[in-house]
Amino acid sequence: MKLSRSSEYALMGVAYIALNQKSKPVLAGRIAEEYGIPVEYLLKILQQLVRTGVLISKRGPRGGFTMAKPANKVSLVEIIEAVEGPIRGEAYMAEQTNNVPFSLKMEEVCSRAAEAMRKVCEKATLADMIGAK
């Protein structure tokens, strides 16, 4: 499994926010500087996480990002799918090969592998990753 750069940045950003939001929202610029992420790119990713209910954003001089719910209630699949869309195994060989058995079986294997990955990421919480309770 290979995560996209966007998914990696989403996971890094959410983990940083969960660990550093103590009494005030976390600025995207802090995360970007800490991890060497382009701030505009990070802001787009964090806004996707706001739209899906993982984060809350607050504008203004005391603004920034906070968690919408506790880290133990946020699964990795929520974070990844907020950025990437649904996790699915995609192999499109059957049509090109006129549905030869190999290609049909390969598509089925890819689909099962993606479902297994999704189940693992559903069970893994942000709290598991950052060592929070």
Backbone as CSV, one residue per row, in Angstrom:
resi,resn,N_x,N_y,N_z,CA_x,CA_y,CA_z,C_x,C_y,C_z
1,MET,0.841,-1.181,0.000,0.000,0.000,0.000,0.882,1.237,0.000
2,LYS,0.570,2.162,-0.853,1.297,3.418,-0.893,0.310,4.555,-0.698
3,LEU,0.570,5.367,0.296,-0.282,6.535,0.532,0.137,7.661,-0.410
4,SER,-0.828,8.428,-0.839,-0.512,9.606,-1.644,0.116,10.667,-0.734
5,ARG,0.763,11.600,-1.332,1.353,12.700,-0.576,0.258,13.450,0.188
6,SER,-0.889,13.636,-0.432,-1.999,14.329,0.235,-2.445,13.587,1.490
7,SER,-2.556,12.259,1.397,-2.943,11.464,2.571,-1.883,11.558,3.660
8,GLU,-0.617,11.499,3.263,0.461,11.626,4.247,0.395,12.977,4.951
9,TYR,0.203,14.045,4.201,0.107,15.379,4.790,-1.114,15.490,5.691
10,ALA,-2.229,14.877,5.281,-3.440,14.890,6.113,-3.182,14.199,7.441
11,LEU,-2.556,13.035,7.397,-2.255,12.291,8.619,-1.287,13.062,9.509
12,MET,-0.260,13.665,8.907,0.703,14.452,9.690,0.019,15.660,10.318
13,GLY,-0.812,16.340,9.542,-1.490,17.536,10.039,-2.448,17.236,11.169
14,VAL,-3.264,16.207,11.007,-4.232,15.852,12.048,-3.505,15.391,13.317
15,ALA,-2.450,14.609,13.156,-1.689,14.163,14.332,-1.083,15.362,15.055
16,TYR,-0.521,16.312,14.305,0.083,17.495,14.916,-0.971,18.299,15.677
17,ILE,-2.120,18.465,15.071,-3.206,19.217,15.723,-3.647,18.501,16.998
18,ALA,-3.849,17.196,16.924,-4.286,16.436,18.099,-3.280,16.551,19.245
19,LEU,-2.010,16.587,18.915,-0.974,16.657,19.950,-0.717,18.066,20.466
20,ASN,-1.101,19.097,19.704,-0.701,20.466,20.050,-1.833,21.453,20.249
21,GLN,-3.060,21.025,20.265,-4.188,21.959,20.374,-4.526,22.326,21.802
22,LYS,-3.725,21.975,22.744,-3.987,22.133,24.181,-5.074,23.163,24.526
23,SER,-4.775,24.431,24.416,-5.751,25.437,24.821,-6.130,26.388,23.697
24,LYS,-5.516,26.218,22.538,-5.846,27.125,21.437,-5.700,26.406,20.098
25,PRO,-6.366,26.910,19.079,-6.266,26.296,17.749,-4.827,26.332,17.216
26,VAL,-4.531,25.381,16.352,-3.202,25.258,15.756,-3.223,25.904,14.368
27,LEU,-2.243,26.737,14.109,-2.127,27.385,12.808,-1.529,26.433,11.774
28,ALA,-2.068,26.468,10.570,-1.544,25.635,9.490,-0.083,25.967,9.220
29,GLY,0.287,27.229,9.367,1.670,27.643,9.145,2.646,26.945,10.073
30,ARG,2.227,26.691,11.308,3.088,25.964,12.259,3.351,24.543,11.784
31,ILE,2.292,23.893,11.322,2.424,22.517,10.838,3.309,22.493,9.597
32,ALA,3.035,23.405,8.686,3.792,23.465,7.434,5.276,23.682,7.705
33,GLU,5.578,24.577,8.624,6.973,24.855,8.961,7.627,23.660,9.641
34,GLU,6.918,23.052,10.560,7.451,21.903,11.307,7.810,20.736,10.389
35,TYR,6.959,20.484,9.392,7.138,19.301,8.551,7.576,19.598,7.116
36,GLY,7.803,20.860,6.801,8.258,21.201,5.453,7.208,20.956,4.382
37,ILE,5.975,21.306,4.689,4.856,21.133,3.756,4.490,22.504,3.192
38,PRO,4.246,22.616,1.895,3.771,23.894,1.351,2.452,24.298,2.034
39,VAL,2.422,25.487,2.609,1.280,25.894,3.439,-0.030,25.943,2.656
40,GLU,-0.012,26.413,1.413,-1.263,26.485,0.637,-1.823,25.092,0.364
41,TYR,-0.934,24.164,0.066,-1.338,22.768,-0.160,-1.929,22.192,1.127
42,LEU,-1.276,22.422,2.238,-1.751,21.929,3.526,-3.121,22.525,3.862
43,LEU,-3.299,23.808,3.614,-4.587,24.443,3.904,-5.724,23.779,3.133
44,LYS,-5.494,23.438,1.880,-6.530,22.757,1.086,-6.873,21.404,1.697
45,ILE,-5.853,20.692,2.133,-6.072,19.381,2.745,-6.823,19.528,4.068
46,LEU,-6.416,20.483,4.895,-7.084,20.676,6.185,-8.538,21.096,5.995
47,GLN,-8.831,21.877,4.972,-10.221,22.263,4.704,-11.064,21.059,4.305
48,GLN,-10.474,20.117,3.586,-11.203,18.880,3.258,-11.546,18.130,4.546
49,LEU,-10.639,18.147,5.493,-10.875,17.478,6.775,-11.922,18.214,7.610
50,VAL,-12.025,19.516,7.440,-13.090,20.285,8.097,-14.435,19.890,7.490
51,ARG,-14.501,19.830,6.156,-15.752,19.483,5.477,-16.266,18.095,5.863
52,THR,-15.367,17.180,6.182,-15.789,15.823,6.530,-15.959,15.621,8.038
53,GLY,-15.763,16.673,8.824,-16.026,16.588,10.252,-14.896,16.041,11.111
54,VAL,-13.697,15.977,10.561,-12.549,15.535,11.350,-11.974,16.712,12.137
55,LEU,-11.950,17.877,11.500,-11.402,19.087,12.120,-12.446,20.186,12.185
56,ILE,-12.164,21.189,13.001,-12.940,22.428,13.072,-11.964,23.546,12.774
57,SER,-12.395,24.505,11.970,-11.528,25.654,11.717,-12.172,26.904,12.285
58,LYS,-11.323,27.796,12.737,-11.777,29.065,13.291,-10.968,30.166,12.620
59,ARG,-11.650,31.153,12.095,-10.974,32.275,11.439,-10.631,33.360,12.438
60,GLY,-9.754,34.230,12.006,-9.437,35.398,12.820,-8.093,35.287,13.511
61,PRO,-7.767,36.319,14.292,-6.459,36.379,14.940,-6.203,35.237,15.922
62,ARG,-7.237,34.672,16.481,-7.079,33.528,17.384,-7.554,32.249,16.711
63,GLY,-7.502,32.259,15.402,-8.010,31.133,14.628,-6.992,30.031,14.431
64,GLY,-7.434,29.032,13.708,-6.615,27.874,13.414,-7.493,26.636,13.370
65,PHE,-6.896,25.498,13.624,-7.601,24.228,13.526,-7.568,23.477,14.852
66,THR,-8.686,22.841,15.171,-8.785,21.960,16.327,-9.479,20.676,15.880
67,MET,-9.391,19.669,16.708,-10.065,18.407,16.422,-11.571,18.581,16.625
68,ALA,-12.362,17.972,15.763,-13.812,18.013,15.902,-14.300,16.988,16.924
69,LYS,-13.478,15.972,17.150,-13.817,14.932,18.123,-12.520,14.361,18.681
70,PRO,-12.603,13.617,19.761,-11.387,13.065,20.371,-10.632,12.141,19.405
71,ALA,-9.317,12.073,19.583,-8.461,11.260,18.712,-8.863,9.786,18.714
72,ASN,-9.421,9.300,19.801,-9.824,7.890,19.837,-11.125,7.633,19.081
73,LYS,-11.754,8.687,18.588,-12.980,8.564,17.803,-12.737,8.855,16.321
74,VAL,-11.481,9.051,15.940,-11.127,9.342,14.546,-10.332,8.165,13.994
75,SER,-10.890,7.495,12.994,-10.173,6.370,12.390,-9.277,6.879,11.257
76,LEU,-8.262,6.102,10.959,-7.370,6.479,9.861,-8.114,6.503,8.534
77,VAL,-9.111,5.629,8.384,-9.860,5.626,7.136,-10.612,6.945,6.943
78,GLU,-11.089,7.553,8.024,-11.764,8.855,7.912,-10.824,9.907,7.337
79,ILE,-9.604,9.907,7.827,-8.625,10.898,7.385,-8.241,10.650,5.935
80,ILE,-7.915,9.408,5.614,-7.482,9.084,4.249,-8.603,9.325,3.248
81,GLU,-9.809,8.868,3.569,-10.917,9.023,2.617,-11.400,10.464,2.503
82,ALA,-11.139,11.289,3.503,-11.473,12.713,3.392,-10.683,13.356,2.270
83,VAL,-9.486,12.869,2.049,-8.586,13.439,1.044,-8.664,12.683,-0.281
84,GLU,-8.743,11.362,-0.213,-8.645,10.520,-1.408,-9.977,10.046,-1.962
85,GLY,-11.016,10.107,-1.153,-12.247,9.446,-1.543,-12.183,7.998,-1.084
86,PRO,-13.187,7.202,-1.416,-13.242,5.817,-0.930,-12.010,4.997,-1.333
87,ILE,-11.545,4.178,-0.399,-10.443,3.261,-0.683,-11.016,2.113,-1.505
88,ARG,-10.432,1.876,-2.656,-10.887,0.757,-3.478,-9.720,0.213,-4.294
89,GLY,-9.814,-1.048,-4.599,-8.799,-1.695,-5.426,-9.191,-1.545,-6.875
90,GLU,-8.352,-0.924,-7.614,-8.698,-0.668,-9.002,-7.710,-1.346,-9.938
91,ALA,-8.214,-2.306,-10.674,-7.476,-2.941,-11.750,-8.495,-3.108,-12.867
92,TYR,-8.197,-2.573,-14.011,-9.164,-2.610,-15.115,-8.595,-3.378,-16.300
93,MET,-8.326,-4.647,-16.066,-7.748,-5.468,-17.129,-8.796,-6.268,-17.881
94,ALA,-9.903,-6.577,-17.238,-10.887,-7.490,-17.828,-11.391,-6.997,-19.183
95,GLU,-11.765,-5.753,-19.253,-12.295,-5.229,-20.512,-11.246,-5.275,-21.625
96,GLN,-10.038,-4.896,-21.275,-8.965,-4.850,-22.265,-8.555,-6.252,-22.732
97,THR,-8.713,-7.226,-21.857,-8.306,-8.597,-22.205,-9.490,-9.473,-22.610
98,ASN,-10.617,-8.862,-22.898,-11.833,-9.604,-23.264,-12.236,-10.607,-22.186
99,ASN,-12.097,-10.188,-20.938,-12.537,-10.971,-19.782,-11.856,-12.331,-19.632
100,VAL,-10.591,-12.399,-19.945,-9.879,-13.667,-19.714,-9.873,-13.935,-18.210
101,PRO,-9.891,-15.192,-17.818,-9.979,-15.524,-16.393,-8.926,-14.840,-15.527
102,PHE,-7.701,-14.762,-15.998,-6.656,-14.119,-15.204,-7.052,-12.694,-14.826
103,SER,-7.510,-11.922,-15.784,-7.823,-10.513,-15.506,-9.007,-10.379,-14.556
104,LEU,-9.994,-11.248,-14.692,-11.141,-11.207,-13.779,-10.706,-11.545,-12.353
105,LYS,-9.858,-12.550,-12.226,-9.360,-12.936,-10.907,-8.486,-11.835,-10.315
106,MET,-7.677,-11.208,-11.137,-6.801,-10.132,-10.650,-7.624,-8.960,-10.134
107,GLU,-8.673,-8.601,-10.832,-9.546,-7.519,-10.377,-10.189,-7.870,-9.039
108,GLU,-10.582,-9.142,-8.897,-11.181,-9.581,-7.634,-10.167,-9.516,-6.487
109,VAL,-8.930,-9.924,-6.737,-7.881,-9.866,-5.713,-7.627,-8.426,-5.294
110,CYS,-7.533,-7.532,-6.253,-7.300,-6.115,-5.931,-8.442,-5.543,-5.104
111,SER,-9.642,-5.918,-5.435,-10.806,-5.444,-4.689,-10.785,-5.964,-3.250
112,ARG,-10.460,-7.258,-3.069,-10.391,-7.830,-1.719,-9.257,-7.199,-0.909
113,ALA,-8.126,-6.934,-1.564,-6.989,-6.304,-0.865,-7.365,-4.909,-0.383
114,ALA,-8.048,-4.150,-1.209,-8.467,-2.802,-0.820,-9.452,-2.865,0.348
115,GLU,-10.363,-3.831,0.321,-11.331,-3.968,1.411,-10.627,-4.339,2.707
116,ALA,-9.621,-5.205,2.625,-8.856,-5.574,3.822,-8.124,-4.356,4.371
117,MET,-7.531,-3.565,3.490,-6.832,-2.361,3.932,-7.813,-1.391,4.599
118,ARG,-8.968,-1.252,4.008,-9.969,-0.350,4.572,-10.360,-0.801,5.975
119,LYS,-10.542,-2.099,6.163,-10.919,-2.620,7.483,-9.823,-2.365,8.514
120,VAL,-8.576,-2.539,8.134,-7.456,-2.267,9.055,-7.450,-0.792,9.433
121,CYS,-7.632,0.083,8.455,-7.609,1.532,8.717,-8.836,1.998,9.484
122,GLU,-9.948,1.267,9.365,-11.138,1.586,10.160,-10.898,1.309,11.634
123,LYS,-10.174,0.233,11.924,-9.922,-0.159,13.313,-8.830,0.673,13.965
124,ALA,-7.922,1.210,13.179,-6.813,2.008,13.719,-7.286,3.441,13.928
125,THR,-7.124,3.932,15.147,-7.541,5.301,15.435,-6.341,6.241,15.469
126,LEU,-6.635,7.506,15.381,-5.594,8.513,15.515,-4.915,8.381,16.875
127,ALA,-5.693,8.099,17.899,-5.133,7.926,19.244,-4.115,6.789,19.274
128,ASP,-4.382,5.712,18.540,-3.425,4.600,18.460,-2.093,5.082,17.873
129,MET,-2.176,5.957,16.901,-0.987,6.408,16.190,-0.148,7.405,17.012
130,ILE,-0.842,8.236,17.801,-0.106,9.275,18.538,0.131,8.907,19.999
131,GLY,-0.325,7.730,20.392,-0.107,7.287,21.756,-0.989,7.989,22.775
132,ALA,-2.160,8.461,22.328,-3.108,9.127,23.238,-4.132,8.111,23.723
133,LYS,-4.806,8.459,24.796,-5.845,7.575,25.335,-7.200,8.069,24.969
